[in-house]
Amino acid sequence: MFNIFRKHKPVSNPVRVDIHSHLLPGLDDGVENFEDSLIIIKAFERMGYQKMITTPHIMSDFYKNSPETILPVLKELNDFLAGKTTMQIEAAAEYYLDETFIELLNNGKEGLLTIGNDHVLFETSFMAEPIYLKEAIFKIQSLGLKPIIAHPERYQYLHNDWDLTMDLFERGTLFQLNLNSLSGYYSIPVKKMAARLIKSKMVHFFGSDCHHPNQIEVFENSLRTPLFNELALLDLQNNKLH
């Protein structure tokens, strides 16, 4: 169990903005209550973060979220945090690429929750390339927005197709690496894909994708890996969001 009283060795982290987490209870598979949110936020303060943009899942079959469900819980969280932290908390969303997301894009950008003013975070199936993948990227860009694909290092279909990975990158898709991929938390193949993306300078953002307090120690350890030292040398865009 995570121990909030244990001593923490300082970590070196040049990034001040986390763009991917699940800190709003009751909306998805993330934290269960505001107390867990606070534990995570205080840990990220220790890691040098000043802002966390939390991103509840929007997935038509499982998590039927929208601005109407997300923003009120964001307000509740910020009310709960008042006087307890200096962390700035904002909310966007992690959209699952399916027909419902395509329909949402067809309706224009007004109903979208963006990271910063103009970035849209989306995820896909882990195993098979979605038939709407390139269409979704085009539609996001046609709205004057910037597509960010969440954790591309975790998608099996990209492990098997570097040409497709390069194609998505060259189309202007921004790549968001999960911090814990650097330590092998998900699997060795995921770590290898993360290393390849870093060495190819194909990472624009990294994010925590934090769901629970029991992941905190892994995040801290990931910040101490040689791969993170390489990642930190890239022109990451986390701190440029506004």
C-alpha positions in Angstrom: 0.0 0.0 0.0 1.2 3.5 -0.8 2.6 5.2 2.3 2.2 9.0 2.4 4.6 9.3 5.3 7.6 7.6 3.7 10.6 9.7 2.8 11.0 10.7 -0.8 14.3 11.1 -2.6 14.1 14.2 -4.8 13.8 13.7 -8.5 14.9 16.0 -11.3 12.0 16.9 -13.6 12.0 19.9 -16.0 8.3 19.5 -17.0 5.8 21.5 -15.0 2.6 20.5 -16.6 1.1 17.0 -16.6 -1.4 16.6 -19.5 -2.9 13.1 -18.9 -4.4 11.8 -15.6 -7.7 10.5 -14.1 -8.2 12.5 -10.9 -12.0 13.1 -11.0 -13.8 10.4 -8.9 -16.9 8.7 -10.2 -16.3 9.4 -13.9 -14.1 6.5 -15.1 -11.5 3.9 -13.9 -9.4 6.5 -12.0 -9.5 7.7 -8.4 -12.3 6.6 -6.1 -12.5 9.8 -4.0 -11.1 13.3 -3.5 -8.7 12.1 -0.8 -6.9 9.9 -3.3 -6.8 12.8 -5.8 -5.1 14.9 -3.1 -2.5 12.2 -2.4 -1.6 12.1 -6.0 -1.5 15.9 -6.4 0.8 16.3 -3.4 3.1 13.7 -4.8 3.2 15.4 -8.1 4.0 18.7 -6.3 7.1 16.9 -4.9 8.0 15.9 -8.5 8.1 19.5 -9.6 4.7 19.8 -11.3 2.7 23.1 -11.1 -0.3 22.1 -13.2 -2.2 18.9 -13.9 -4.7 18.7 -16.7 -6.8 15.7 -15.8 -8.4 13.8 -18.6 -11.4 11.6 -17.9 -12.2 8.9 -20.4 -14.9 9.6 -22.9 -15.9 6.2 -24.4 -19.3 5.6 -25.7 -19.6 2.0 -24.5 -18.3 2.5 -21.0 -17.7 6.1 -19.9 -20.4 8.4 -21.3 -18.8 11.6 -20.2 -19.2 15.1 -21.6 -18.4 18.7 -20.5 -21.7 18.5 -18.5 -20.4 15.6 -16.4 -16.7 16.5 -16.2 -16.7 20.2 -15.4 -19.0 20.1 -12.3 -16.7 17.4 -10.7 -13.7 19.5 -11.6 -15.2 22.3 -9.6 -15.9 20.0 -6.7 -12.3 18.8 -6.7 -10.9 22.4 -6.8 -13.3 23.3 -3.9 -12.0 20.3 -1.9 -8.4 21.3 -2.7 -8.7 24.9 -1.5 -5.9 25.6 1.0 -4.4 22.2 0.7 -2.2 22.6 -2.4 -0.8 25.1 -4.8 -1.3 22.8 -7.8 -3.4 24.2 -10.6 -6.0 21.7 -11.7 -7.7 21.9 -15.1 -9.7 19.3 -17.0 -9.9 18.1 -20.6 -10.7 14.6 -21.8 -9.2 11.4 -23.2 -11.4 10.6 -26.2 -11.7 7.0 -27.4 -11.6 6.8 -31.2 -14.9 5.3 -32.3 -17.9 6.3 -34.3 -19.2 8.5 -31.5 -16.0 10.5 -31.5 -16.2 10.9 -35.3 -19.8 12.2 -34.9 -18.6 14.6 -32.2 -15.9 16.0 -34.5 -18.5 16.4 -37.3 -20.5 18.7 -35.0 -17.6 21.1 -34.6 -15.2 22.0 -31.8 -17.6 23.7 -29.5 -18.4 20.5 -27.6 -14.8 19.3 -27.3 -12.8 19.5 -24.1 -9.3 20.6 -25.2 -5.9 20.6 -23.5 -4.8 24.2 -23.5 -6.7 26.1 -26.1 -6.4 23.8 -29.1 -5.1 20.3 -28.3 -7.3 17.2 -28.4 -6.1 14.0 -26.6 -7.4 10.7 -28.0 -6.7 7.0 -27.6 -7.4 4.0 -29.8 -7.8 0.3 -29.5 -4.5 -1.3 -28.3 -4.5 -4.2 -30.7 -5.9 -3.2 -34.1 -5.5 0.0 -36.2 -8.9 1.8 -36.1 -10.5 2.3 -39.5 -11.2 5.9 -38.5 -7.6 6.7 -37.4 -6.5 8.9 -40.3 -9.9 10.4 -40.8 -10.1 11.5 -37.1 -6.7 13.2 -37.4 -7.8 15.0 -40.5 -11.1 16.1 -38.9 -9.3 17.4 -35.8 -6.9 19.4 -37.9 -9.7 20.7 -40.1 -11.2 22.2 -37.0 -8.0 24.2 -36.4 -7.1 21.9 -33.5 -4.0 19.7 -32.8 -4.4 16.0 -32.4 -2.4 14.3 -29.6 -2.4 10.5 -29.6 -2.2 9.1 -26.1 0.6 6.6 -25.3 1.4 5.4 -28.9 4.1 3.2 -27.4 1.4 1.0 -26.0 -0.4 0.1 -29.2 0.4 -3.3 -30.6 -0.5 -2.3 -34.1 2.2 0.4 -34.1 4.8 -2.0 -32.6 4.3 -4.1 -35.8 4.2 -1.2 -38.3 6.9 1.5 -38.0 5.8 2.9 -41.3 2.4 3.7 -39.9 4.0 5.3 -36.8 6.1 7.5 -39.1 3.0 8.3 -41.2 1.0 9.5 -38.2 4.0 11.6 -37.0 4.5 13.2 -40.5 0.7 14.0 -40.6 1.3 16.3 -37.7 -0.1 14.0 -35.0 1.5 14.8 -31.6 2.8 11.9 -29.6 2.2 11.7 -25.8 4.4 9.1 -24.1 3.4 7.6 -20.8 6.0 8.2 -18.1 5.7 4.7 -16.7 6.5 3.2 -20.1 10.1 4.1 -19.4 10.5 1.7 -16.5 8.8 -1.3 -18.1 5.7 -0.9 -16.0 3.4 -2.0 -18.9 5.7 -4.5 -20.6 9.2 -4.8 -22.1 7.9 -4.4 -25.7 6.2 -1.1 -24.6 9.5 0.1 -23.1 11.3 -0.8 -26.2 8.8 1.2 -28.4 9.1 4.1 -26.0 12.9 4.0 -26.3 12.6 4.0 -30.1 10.3 7.0 -30.2 12.6 8.9 -27.9 15.7 8.1 -29.9 13.9 9.0 -33.1 12.9 12.4 -31.4 9.2 11.6 -32.0 7.8 12.6 -28.6 6.0 15.9 -28.1 4.6 15.4 -24.6 4.8 13.0 -21.8 2.0 12.3 -19.3 1.5 10.4 -16.2 -1.8 8.6 -17.1 -2.1 8.4 -13.3 -5.2 6.5 -12.1 -4.4 5.5 -8.5 -2.0 6.5 -5.6 -0.4 3.1 -5.8 1.3 4.2 -9.1 3.2 7.1 -7.5 6.3 5.2 -6.6 6.6 3.9 -10.2 6.3 7.5 -11.5 9.1 8.6 -9.2 11.3 5.7 -10.3 10.6 6.4 -13.9 11.9 9.9 -13.5 15.2 8.4 -12.5 15.7 6.1 -15.5 18.3 6.7 -18.2 15.5 6.9 -20.7 13.9 9.8 -18.9 17.3 11.6 -19.1 17.1 11.2 -22.9 13.5 12.2 -23.0 14.1 15.4 -21.0 16.6 16.6 -23.7 13.8 16.6 -26.4 11.8 19.7 -27.3 8.8 18.7 -25.1 5.7 20.9 -25.4 4.2 20.3 -21.9 5.4 23.6 -20.5 4.3 25.5 -23.6 0.6 24.9 -23.2 -1.7 27.9 -22.6 
